[in-house]
Structures are given as structure tokens and as C-alpha cells.
Amino acid sequence: MPTALITGASSGIGAEFARSLAARGSDLVVVARREHRLQELARELSARHGVAVRIVVADLATGDGLARCREAADEAGPLDVVVLNAGFASKGASWQLDREVEVEMVRLNCVAVTDLAFHVIPAMVERGAGDLVVVSSASAHTPLPYMATYAATKAFEAHLVEALAAELPGTGVRATAVLPGPTRTEFRVAGDASGPPRGVPKDDPETVVRAAWVALDRGRPRASVGRVARLGAVGGRLLPRRAVTRLVARWGRPRTSPRGVGSPPD
Ligand SMILES: NC(=O)c1ccc[n+]([C@@H]2O[C@H](COP(=O)([O-])OP(=O)(O)OC[C@H]3O[C@@H](n4cnc5c(N)ncnc54)[C@H](OP(=O)(O)O)[C@@H]3O)[C@@H](O)[C@H]2O)c1
């Protein structure tokens, strides 16, 4: 039986990766903090597809959580697919955001992804098989004022995976970063009272998952998913960086804020 490990499987895109892999007959290791959500998913997938689902309750922004996840990865035996998806964002002016939340985001979106990728890749290369998927974001295409740390972490993920993918040909291991635009999930954007700007098209998690499988099969190291992500890719390549960040600063300014985001600190 093939085995897959998915981080951030308790909702949204990660849960959809778990559904897709279980439908292909893969046993699963599912990782997140909300145990009851992982249990519901495990019940659903083992009843529907007859696969074994191991639950790992871990906060991947912590050293302990990462150690638990690495241990579970080792115990699961050879991993055929690893999806590093857990992540969150924050929104607001830099002088108003919580420094600890920003650092926690770097731990989850960058440190955990690096730690787990470098933990699983050597065993995959030794076996001569394995797929690594990292869920980055359309935000990776340009710096994003008011989501500065998030965009930087997502650019980190995309760059990391693209470089790894270029090292892997001939090893039997494949890697891709998916860059979704706005997607219908429970995505946590810390500090955002206003939600996403109105009228922005959203994709379903199923579309993101399908794009990841297509990208792997076609040997693409990154895949932009949806209209917003594709527009971001083109804009990020063709437009002057300063013009893009100014535009995004105007477009992305949070609509509500107790102190009026966009004003300098008191
Ligand atoms: N939704 C979007 O519009 C969108 C667009 C582009 C990219 N993305 C990316 O897609 C990925 C998945 O997000 P989503 O949209 O599916 O949102 P979601 O429904 O909120 O899923 C996020 C997942 O990450 C897990 N997670 C969060 N913090 C964690 C921690 N400290 N330790 C372990 N697991 C943690 C959550 O589980 P627990 O809370 O149970 O721990 C949950 O399973 C993220 O990396 C995000 O950056 C989302």
C-alpha cells in the first residue's frame, strides 16, 4: 500500500489532498493541531476507501511538534507522497501586527517546511521514488504590503521547492510548489477584520489538488492556480517591482482597523 503524509490536513486544501490520496488507495499520516477534525477525516476516509489513517496531533510551529511529525514519518515506513501544506497568514500594517505571530508564521511556513522536506527527501532519493508537494501561494509572486511576512514566507517556499526540483532529476523523486490564489477554506488571516477584498474570484480546494498532480506529472516545479495567481505571475514578471508594491499597497489596505491602517504609528 502506498503511504502519504499531509500537514495541515484538518481542513481546507490539506483535507482535500488527503481525500484525493485516499481515493488513490494510499494509507495516510495526517498532521495538524485539531485532533477532532483529524479523527472525523480519518473515519470518513477509512470508511469510504478502506485506507489506514494515522493521526498526528502536532503544532508544527514548535520544535516538539516537528519532532513528533518526523518520528511519525519514520514510523510510517517509506513515504510515497509528502504534502507540506500547513500554514497561516496575517494582515495589517507592520507597526500594528503582533511580532510573536509574525515569528510563529515564519516557524510554520518556512522552518517546518524546510525541516520536514530535508527530513523526507534523503529517504526518497535512497529509494529512488517519492513526490513532494509544498502549498505556497499566489502571494509568492511579489512582495505584499500589509501581508509582508506571509508573502515573504510563501516566496521562500516557492524558491526552495523550485531549487530542490532542479536538483532531483535522475533521482526518481519529484517536487512541486503549488501557488493557489484565493481558495474557499477556513484559512486563518490573523489580524484581518475585513476579510478578502470583495469580488475576488475564489477556487475550490479540489482545483488546487488537481493542479498539484498535473504539475508533478508534467515535471513543473511550480504551478499557479486560478486567475488571481496567474495574473500575479505575469504582473510579478513584467511590471516594475515598485509599481506593483504601490498598487498592492492601495488595493490590499485593510478596510477596517481600530487605528486606521495606513496611518503612521502614534
Ligand atoms: N485559502 C486560501 O485562499 C489560500 C491561498 C493560497 C495559499 N493558501 C495556502 O494553503 C495552505 C492551506 O491553507 P487552507 O487555505 O487550506 O486553510 P485552512 O483550512 O485554515 O488550513 C490550514 C491547515 O493548516 C493547519 N495548521 C495551521 N497552523 C498549524 C500549526 N501551527 N501546526 C500544525 N498545523 C497547522 C490547520 O490545522 P489546525 O488548525 O488543526 O492545526 C489546517 O489544517 C496554507 O499554507 C496557505 O498559506 C491558502
The ligand as an SDF file (V2000), in Angstrom:
LIG
                    3D

 48 52  0  0  0  0  0  0  0  0999 V2000
   -7.2150   29.6660    1.3220 N   0  0  0  0  0  0  0  0  0  0  0  0
   -6.5200   30.4580    0.5450 C   0  0  0  0  0  0  0  0  0  0  0  0
   -7.0500   31.4570   -0.0110 O   0  0  0  0  0  0  0  0  0  0  0  0
   -5.0700   30.1420    0.2380 C   0  0  0  0  0  0  0  0  0  0  0  0
   -4.4720   30.7670   -0.8760 C   0  0  0  0  0  0  0  0  0  0  0  0
   -3.1390   30.4990   -1.1480 C   0  0  0  0  0  0  0  0  0  0  0  0
   -2.4120   29.6190   -0.3740 C   0  0  0  0  0  0  0  0  0  0  0  0
   -3.0060   29.0270    0.7000 N   0  0  0  0  0  0  0  0  0  0  0  0
   -2.1830   28.1110    1.4950 C   0  0  0  0  0  0  0  0  0  0  0  0
   -2.8490   26.8810    1.6230 O   0  0  0  0  0  0  0  0  0  0  0  0
   -2.3870   26.2270    2.7970 C   0  0  0  0  0  0  0  0  0  0  0  0
   -3.5760   25.5960    3.4930 C   0  0  0  0  0  0  0  0  0  0  0  0
   -4.4690   26.5900    3.9120 O   0  0  0  0  0  0  0  0  0  0  0  0
   -6.0510   26.4900    3.7190 P   0  0  0  0  0  0  0  0  0  0  0  0
   -6.4630   27.5620    2.7970 O   0  0  0  0  0  0  0  0  0  0  0  0
   -6.4440   25.0930    3.4320 O   0  0  0  0  0  0  0  0  0  0  0  0
   -6.5440   26.9720    5.1570 O   0  0  0  0  0  0  0  0  0  0  0  0
   -7.1010   26.1260    6.4250 P   0  0  0  0  0  0  0  0  0  0  0  0
   -8.3960   25.4980    6.0670 O   0  0  0  0  0  0  0  0  0  0  0  0
   -7.0570   27.0760    7.5520 O   0  0  0  0  0  0  0  0  0  0  0  0
   -5.9960   25.0150    6.6230 O   0  0  0  0  0  0  0  0  0  0  0  0
   -4.7840   25.2790    7.2790 C   0  0  0  0  0  0  0  0  0  0  0  0
   -4.2720   23.9810    7.8600 C   0  0  0  0  0  0  0  0  0  0  0  0
   -3.0200   24.2410    8.4930 O   0  0  0  0  0  0  0  0  0  0  0  0
   -3.0700   23.6980    9.8040 C   0  0  0  0  0  0  0  0  0  0  0  0
   -2.2250   24.4490   10.7220 N   0  0  0  0  0  0  0  0  0  0  0  0
   -2.2850   25.7880   10.9880 C   0  0  0  0  0  0  0  0  0  0  0  0
   -1.3790   26.1000   11.9160 N   0  0  0  0  0  0  0  0  0  0  0  0
   -0.7440   24.9390   12.2610 C   0  0  0  0  0  0  0  0  0  0  0  0
    0.2780   24.6070   13.1920 C   0  0  0  0  0  0  0  0  0  0  0  0
    0.8530   25.5330   13.9560 N   0  0  0  0  0  0  0  0  0  0  0  0
    0.6700   23.3170   13.2760 N   0  0  0  0  0  0  0  0  0  0  0  0
    0.0970   22.3710   12.5100 C   0  0  0  0  0  0  0  0  0  0  0  0
   -0.8670   22.6090   11.6030 N   0  0  0  0  0  0  0  0  0  0  0  0
   -1.2830   23.8860   11.4990 C   0  0  0  0  0  0  0  0  0  0  0  0
   -4.5420   23.8060   10.2210 C   0  0  0  0  0  0  0  0  0  0  0  0
   -4.8380   22.8120   11.2130 O   0  0  0  0  0  0  0  0  0  0  0  0
   -5.0530   23.0740   12.7560 P   0  0  0  0  0  0  0  0  0  0  0  0
   -5.6590   24.4380   12.9220 O   0  0  0  0  0  0  0  0  0  0  0  0
   -5.9450   21.9510   13.1510 O   0  0  0  0  0  0  0  0  0  0  0  0
   -3.6790   22.9600   13.3460 O   0  0  0  0  0  0  0  0  0  0  0  0
   -5.2250   23.4290    8.9130 C   0  0  0  0  0  0  0  0  0  0  0  0
   -5.3120   22.0430    8.7810 O   0  0  0  0  0  0  0  0  0  0  0  0
   -1.6340   27.2780    3.6200 C   0  0  0  0  0  0  0  0  0  0  0  0
   -0.2530   27.0260    3.5710 O   0  0  0  0  0  0  0  0  0  0  0  0
   -1.9510   28.5880    2.9130 C   0  0  0  0  0  0  0  0  0  0  0  0
   -0.8950   29.5050    3.0100 O   0  0  0  0  0  0  0  0  0  0  0  0
   -4.3230   29.2710    1.0220 C   0  0  0  0  0  0  0  0  0  0  0  0
  1  2  1  0
  2  3  2  0
  2  4  1  0
  4  5  1  0
  4 48  2  0
  5  6  2  0
  6  7  1  0
  7  8  2  0
  8  9  1  0
  8 48  1  0
  9 10  1  0
  9 46  1  0
 10 11  1  0
 11 12  1  0
 11 44  1  0
 12 13  1  0
 13 14  1  0
 14 15  2  0
 14 16  1  0
 14 17  1  0
 17 18  1  0
 18 19  2  0
 18 20  1  0
 18 21  1  0
 21 22  1  0
 22 23  1  0
 23 24  1  0
 23 42  1  0
 24 25  1  0
 25 26  1  0
 25 36  1  0
 26 27  1  0
 26 35  1  0
 27 28  2  0
 28 29  1  0
 29 30  1  0
 29 35  2  0
 30 31  1  0
 30 32  2  0
 32 33  1  0
 33 34  2  0
 34 35  1  0
 36 37  1  0
 36 42  1  0
 37 38  1  0
 38 39  2  0
 38 40  1  0
 38 41  1  0
 42 43  1  0
 44 45  1  0
 44 46  1  0
 46 47  1  0
M  CHG  2   8   1  16  -1
M  END
$$$$
